[in-house]
């Protein structure tokens, strides 16, 4: 019981998690047609008109991304926003290196939507884990 009370105290002081995750898809929507079937329950996919329409906390999926797309996204979005670049399955290694160097957090070669969903879930976990980074939990009552 003491551990549970302590856990509740620590949890109540942590920033509240965002609402159900949202994947903001920019680019070719047809490439991610079956993605929603592989994401966890509660996840949403939306297609903003531009980078300016991306909301805080969303995962940004650049579908059919190029190096310039990744560079523009990273320049326009806060560092806490995860940027995932989806490229052609047969894309050259230079493109993979290019989008990662330009600022994408993850580069996924086209393929089965379940693989892309797995990468998005992992990005979301890292995003949430950052909330705890640097917090000194030993100082909580």
N, C-alpha and C positions, 0 to 999 in steps of 0.2 A: 504494500500500500504506500509506503514512503516513497518507493521508486516511482510509483504511478503519480503521486502528487508532485514530485520533483519534475517528472517528465511533462506534466501539464503546465507547470510554471515556465519551464524552458520553452515549450511549444507556444505558449501564449505571448511570449516576447519576440518570437521570430516574425519576420514579415509574413503577412498572409499570402498564401499561394494565389497565383492568378486563377481566374475562372478556367473552365475547361480549355485546354490548349487549342490554338487556332493556327493553321498552316496557311499563310498568305502566299498564293501561287502567282508568280509573275512570269510571263512568257507563254509557252505552248501548253495550254491546258490539256490537249489531247494526249500528251505524254504521261499524264497522271490520272487518267480516266478511272482506273481500278483502285486507286490509292485508298479511298475512303473505306473500302471493304477490309483493309488490312490494318487500319489504325485502331487504337483502343476506343472503347465506348466513351462517348462524350467529346471526342475530338471533332473539330470542324475544319472544313476547307473553304476558303473564300478567295476570290480573285479581285484584289484591289486594282484600281485604274492605273496607279503608278506607285513608285516608292514613297511619294508624299502621303499616300493613303494607308501605309502600313502603320499599325497600332503598336504601342509599347507592349512587349511581352510575346508578340507573335513570332512564330518561326517563319522565316522567309525562304521560300523554295523558288529558285531561279531555274525554270524549266527550259532546256535548250540553251543553257548559259554559255557565254563566251567570257573571255578574260575581261573585256570592257564592262560587261554586265556586272561581274563580281566587283570590279573596282568602283563602279558607280554606286552599287548597293552599299558597300562598306563605307564610302565617303558620306552617304546620305543618312545612314542608320546609326543609332547608338551602338557602342561596342558590345553592350549586353544582348543585342539582337543577334540571334544565330542565323547565319546565312548558309543555306545548303544549295550547292550547284548540281543540277542534274544535267549530264551530258550524254552524248550518243554512246552506245555500248562499244562501238569500235573507234572511239575518239583516240587520237594519239596521246602519248604520255605528256607531250609538250602542253596540250590543253589542260590536262589534269594539274600539272605544275603551275600553269599560268593562272587558273582560277584560284588555286590555293594561295599563291603568292600575291594575287590581287586582293585577297581578303576574305574569301569564302572560308567558313569554318570546316566544311565538309564538301567533298566532291564525290558524287555517286555516278557511276556509269549506268546508263539505261539498262533495264532488265526487268525482272519481276517486281511488281509493286510492293510485295512483302519485304523485299530487301530495302527499298527506299523507306518504307514505314519503320523498319528497325532502326535505320539511321536517324530518322526524325524523333523517335522515342528516346534514343540515346542523347540526342541534342537537348531535348526537353529535360532529361535528367541532369545533364551538365548545367543547364540554365538554372534549374532549381537549386542545385548544389552550390552554385555561386552565392546564393543568398546567405549561406552559412560560412562561406570563406571569410576568414579574418575575424569572426565573432569569438569572443573569449567566453565560452560557456561556463568556465570555472568561476566566474564572477557573479553568476546568478544566485539569488537567495535560495 
